[in-house]
Amino acid sequence: MKKFKNKLAVTGSKSLLKAFEEEVASLGYKIFSSAYYTGDLIVNNWGDEINVFSYAPDSHSRIQKAEYKLTLPQDWDLALKLAAEVEEEIPEYVEATKDYNGYFISGYIYKVNNLRQIRNAELICNVKSAHIKAGNYMYVNLTYPNWKPSTKEAYEEQGKPKFKEGDWLYEHEALVRFNGVNDLGRVITKEYYHFHGDKLIGEGKSDDYINVKDVRLATDEEIKRILTKVAEIKYPIGTRIKPENLNKMMGSPRSVKVTKSDFHFAINPYQMWVSSEQWNSIIYKNGKWAEIVEDSKLVINGYEVVKINDYTVKIGCQQLYKLNINDMKHLLDKFGGTYVYKDNTKWTVDDLDKILSVFD
């Protein structure tokens, strides 16, 4: 689109003005109020309006503002030359370089639909822009430095759907599950994970996570790598969990402990499993992580049994070795009764079995 340079007023007969109107229209001017044929044709002379000319019977003030006042037919060639001079080309497609006016979004591309006034240009967008639906008109001052030229190809590409619900998106060590876009063009997600190095610095859901133009589809390798890093943090060896697949199997335990850090990953559906006390346990599937179960405290004779290492437990002030506890149990298995420790603490076979269970 052209922003014409000169403002002029042309006087002449009705037939000459009509012919001049047709010549000027061929240059790219838009006709405005062309029904008036009273002798004065004002071209590009309404303040900030561009691409405009009209017959104006009561436009003496506008005529006075014209830079050039010409009469047809003698000034025909000069009038056409002045009318054709272009101050600048206004692109048909522009990209917003910052969020602006409450409904223009940085990175979005808009089509300049009507440029009659550069300070109130009519734009449309082929996608929803803030609270403005796709295809609805918006008005903006294009003289502000919030715009840069774009192309028809980029505009049309913008209108094509890029992500579908459930897609994994990626941006700078952030893995984001796509659930839509809000009115400000930002991703709605029910599941995201953001790492800085090996540190998980963000996790959860958001209605306003990141500009949709700043993300791309994640690769399967990126999905696997980041979900595995999350799993390593959530489920170190020894963590007790309630995996979905075990709880659905006949006779399976209500919870199991993770026995290895051997996380396995699968696609379609996205899921992950790990070695546990019984079978492989699914720890992630379709956005749901396995529940972590806190081990219940074992209390014997009023004292908590605390495992120190694979060979030792502490009960109150007493520190006992697994080997000694086994010896005590063997005596009771052979002779029956109750074992009385040196501090008069009494233990049954059942008590000793419970203490030994912490080593499992």
C-alpha positions in Angstrom: 0.0 0.0 0.0 1.2 3.5 -0.8 1.3 6.5 1.4 1.1 9.4 -1.0 3.2 12.5 -0.4 1.4 15.6 -1.7 -1.9 17.2 -0.8 -3.6 19.0 -3.5 -6.9 20.6 -4.5 -8.0 20.5 -8.1 -10.7 22.6 -9.8 -12.2 22.1 -13.2 -15.3 21.0 -15.1 -17.3 18.0 -14.0 -16.1 15.8 -16.9 -12.4 16.7 -16.3 -12.7 16.0 -12.6 -14.3 12.7 -13.3 -11.5 11.8 -15.8 -8.9 12.9 -13.2 -10.6 10.9 -10.5 -10.2 7.8 -12.7 -6.5 8.5 -13.4 -5.8 9.0 -9.7 -7.7 5.9 -8.7 -5.5 3.9 -11.0 -2.4 5.1 -9.0 -3.8 3.4 -5.9 -6.0 6.0 -4.3 -9.2 4.9 -2.7 -12.4 6.9 -3.6 -14.1 8.6 -0.7 -17.3 10.7 -1.1 -17.0 10.6 -4.9 -20.7 11.5 -5.3 -20.0 15.2 -5.0 -19.3 16.9 -8.3 -19.3 20.6 -7.5 -16.0 21.7 -8.9 -13.4 21.0 -6.1 -11.5 17.7 -5.9 -9.4 17.3 -2.8 -6.7 14.7 -3.1 -4.9 13.3 0.0 -5.8 16.4 2.1 -7.7 15.2 5.1 -5.2 15.5 7.9 -3.8 12.0 8.5 -5.9 10.4 5.8 -4.2 8.9 2.9 -5.3 7.3 -0.4 -8.3 9.6 -0.2 -9.8 12.2 -2.6 -13.3 13.7 -2.7 -15.4 16.4 -4.1 -16.0 18.9 -1.3 -18.4 21.7 -1.8 -17.9 23.0 1.8 -14.2 22.2 2.2 -12.7 25.7 1.9 -10.5 25.1 5.0 -9.2 21.9 3.5 -8.6 23.6 0.2 -6.6 26.3 2.1 -4.5 23.5 3.6 -3.6 22.0 0.3 0.0 22.3 -0.7 -0.9 22.7 -4.3 -4.0 24.4 -5.8 -4.4 23.4 -9.5 -6.8 24.0 -12.3 -7.8 21.7 -15.1 -7.1 21.3 -18.0 -4.0 23.5 -17.9 -2.4 21.9 -14.8 -3.4 18.3 -15.8 0.2 16.9 -16.2 1.5 18.6 -13.1 -1.5 17.5 -11.0 -1.0 13.8 -12.1 2.7 14.0 -11.4 2.1 15.5 -7.9 -0.6 13.0 -7.1 1.7 10.1 -8.1 4.5 11.0 -5.7 4.8 8.4 -2.9 6.2 9.2 0.5 6.5 5.6 1.6 5.2 2.1 0.9 3.1 0.7 3.7 3.3 -3.1 3.8 0.1 -5.0 3.3 1.1 -7.3 6.2 2.7 -6.1 9.5 3.9 -7.9 12.6 3.5 -6.6 16.1 6.8 -6.2 17.8 5.3 -5.7 21.3 1.9 -6.3 23.0 0.0 -3.2 22.2 -3.4 -1.6 22.9 -4.8 -4.5 24.8 -5.5 -6.7 21.7 -2.4 -6.7 19.5 0.1 -9.5 20.5 3.8 -9.4 19.9 4.8 -11.8 17.1 1.3 -11.9 15.6 0.9 -10.9 11.9 -1.9 -8.7 10.8 -3.3 -7.7 7.4 -3.7 -4.0 6.7 -7.2 -4.0 5.4 -7.8 -0.3 5.1 -5.2 2.5 5.3 -7.4 5.5 4.8 -6.0 6.9 8.0 -2.5 5.8 9.0 -3.2 6.8 12.6 -6.3 4.7 12.6 -5.5 1.9 10.2 -7.9 -1.0 9.9 -6.3 -4.3 10.5 -7.6 -7.9 10.6 -6.0 -11.1 11.9 -6.6 -14.7 10.7 -6.3 -16.0 14.3 -7.8 -14.9 17.5 -5.8 -11.9 18.9 -6.4 -11.3 22.6 -10.1 -10.9 22.9 -10.7 -10.1 19.2 -12.0 -13.0 17.1 -10.2 -14.0 13.9 -11.5 -11.9 11.0 -12.8 -9.0 13.1 -11.5 -5.5 12.5 -9.0 -3.7 14.7 -7.8 -0.2 14.5 -4.3 1.0 15.3 -1.8 3.9 14.8 0.8 2.5 12.4 3.1 5.5 13.0 4.0 4.0 16.4 7.3 1.9 16.4 5.5 -1.3 17.4 5.3 -2.8 13.9 7.6 -4.3 11.3 6.8 -5.5 7.7 5.7 -9.1 7.2 4.5 -11.1 4.2 1.4 -12.8 2.9 3.1 -16.2 3.2 3.9 -15.7 6.9 0.3 -14.5 7.5 -1.2 -17.5 5.9 1.2 -19.9 7.7 0.1 -18.3 11.0 -3.5 -19.2 10.3 -2.7 -22.9 10.0 -3.2 -25.0 13.2 0.3 -25.9 14.6 -0.5 -27.9 17.8 -3.2 -30.1 18.9 -4.3 -30.9 22.4 -1.9 -33.3 24.1 1.1 -32.4 22.0 4.4 -32.0 23.9 6.1 -28.6 23.3 9.7 -27.6 24.0 11.5 -24.4 24.8 14.9 -24.1 26.5 14.7 -27.1 28.8 11.0 -26.7 29.4 8.7 -29.5 28.4 5.1 -28.4 28.1 1.9 -30.3 27.4 -0.4 -28.3 25.1 -4.0 -27.8 26.2 -4.9 -24.6 24.2 -4.1 -20.9 23.9 -5.5 -18.1 26.0 -6.8 -14.7 24.8 -3.2 -13.3 25.0 -1.7 -16.0 22.7 -0.1 -17.9 25.6 -0.1 -21.6 26.1 -2.6 -23.2 28.5 -1.0 -26.4 30.0 -2.0 -28.9 32.6 1.5 -30.3 32.8 4.9 -28.7 32.4 8.5 -29.3 33.7 11.2 -26.7 33.5 14.9 -27.5 34.3 17.9 -25.4 34.8 20.7 -27.9 34.4 19.7 -30.9 36.5 17.6 -28.8 38.8 13.8 -28.9 38.4 12.8 -25.2 38.8 9.2 -25.4 37.7 6.5 -28.0 37.6 2.7 -28.0 37.4 0.0 -26.4 35.3 -0.7 -22.9 34.0 -3.2 -20.9 32.1 -0.6 -18.4 31.0 2.7 -20.3 30.6 4.5 -19.0 27.5 3.8 -17.2 24.2 2.7 -19.9 21.7 5.1 -18.5 19.1 8.1 -19.2 21.4 7.6 -23.0 21.5 7.9 -25.8 19.0 7.0 -29.5 19.0 9.3 -31.5 21.2 11.2 -34.4 19.8 10.7 -37.9 21.3 14.2 -37.8 22.6 13.5 -34.5 24.4 10.4 -35.9 25.9 12.2 -39.0 27.1 15.2 -37.1 28.5 13.2 -34.6 30.5 10.5 -37.0 31.8 13.4 -39.3 32.9 15.1 -36.5 34.8 11.8 -35.9 36.6 11.4 -39.6 37.4 14.9 -39.7 38.8 14.0 -36.9 41.2 10.6 -38.3 42.2 11.6 -41.9 42.6 15.0 -42.7 44.0 15.8 -46.3 45.0 13.8 -47.3 48.0 10.8 -45.1 47.3 7.6 -46.8 48.0 5.0 -46.3 45.3 1.5 -47.3 44.2 1.8 -48.1 40.5 -1.4 -48.3 38.5 -0.5 -51.5 36.7 0.3 -53.5 39.9 -2.9 -52.5 41.6 -4.9 -53.8 38.7 -3.3 -57.2 38.7 -4.7 -60.1 40.7 -3.1 -60.5 44.0 -0.6 -57.6 43.5 0.6 -55.7 46.5 -0.9 -52.3 47.3 2.5 -50.7 47.2 6.1 -51.6 46.2 9.6 -50.2 46.5 11.7 -49.0 43.6 14.7 -51.3 43.4 16.7 -49.9 40.5 17.0 -46.5 38.7 16.4 -48.2 35.3 13.7 -46.0 33.9 12.2 -47.2 30.6 10.2 -45.0 28.3 7.6 -45.7 25.6 5.6 -43.7 23.2 1.9 -43.9 22.2 0.8 -43.6 24.9 3.7 -41.8 26.6 4.5 -43.9 29.7 7.5 -44.9 31.9 8.2 -47.8 34.1 10.9 -48.9 36.6 12.1 -52.0 38.4 10.4 -52.6 41.7 10.0 -55.4 44.2 7.5 -57.2 42.0 7.6 -56.8 38.2 8.1 -53.6 36.4 6.0 -50.8 37.8 4.4 -48.0 35.6 5.4 -44.7 37.2 4.0 -42.4 34.5 1.2 -42.6 32.0 -0.8 -39.8 30.3 0.2 -37.1 32.7 -0.3 -39.2 35.9 2.6 -40.1 38.1 2.6 -43.0 40.5 1.6 -42.1 44.0 4.4 -42.1 46.6 3.5 -43.9 49.8 5.2 -43.0 53.0 6.5 -46.1 54.9 4.6 -46.5 58.1 6.7 -46.3 61.3 7.5 -49.5 63.0 7.2 -49.2 66.8 8.4 -52.0 69.1 8.1 -51.6 72.9 7.3 -48.0 72.6 10.3 -47.1 70.4 10.6 -46.5 66.6 12.7 -49.0 64.7 15.1 -47.0 62.5 17.2 -48.7 59.8 20.8 -47.4 60.0 22.1 -49.4 57.1 21.8 -52.9 55.6 23.2 -54.5 58.8 22.0 -52.3 61.7 18.9 -50.9 63.3 18.3 -48.5 66.1 15.5 -49.0 68.7 15.4 -46.3 71.3 19.0 -46.1 72.6 19.8 -49.7 71.5 21.7 -50.4 68.3 21.2 -54.0 67.1 22.8 -55.9 64.3 20.8 -58.0 61.9 22.9 -61.0 62.7 22.1 -60.8 66.4 18.4 -60.3 65.8 18.5 -63.5 63.6 20.2 -65.4 66.5 17.6 -64.2 69.0 14.8 -65.3 66.6 16.4 -68.8 66.1 16.5 -69.3 69.9 12.8 -68.5 70.2 11.9 -70.6 67.2 13.7 -73.5 68.9 12.7 -73.1 72.5 9.7 -70.8 72.4 8.9 -68.1 75.0 10.0 -64.5 75.0 13.4 -63.1 74.6 14.4 -60.8 77.5 17.2 -58.3 76.5 19.8 -57.1 79.0 17.7 -53.9 79.8 14.6 -56.1 80.5 13.1 -55.3 77.1 11.0 -58.3 76.0 10.6 -59.4 72.4 8.5 -62.1 70.9 9.1 -63.9 67.6 6.5 -61.7 66.0 8.4 -58.6 67.2 11.7 -59.9 65.8 10.1 -60.7 62.5 8.8 -57.1 62.2 12.3 -55.8 63.1 13.9 -58.0 60.4 11.3 -56.8 57.8 12.9 -53.3 57.7 15.9 -55.0 56.0 13.7 -56.2 53.1 
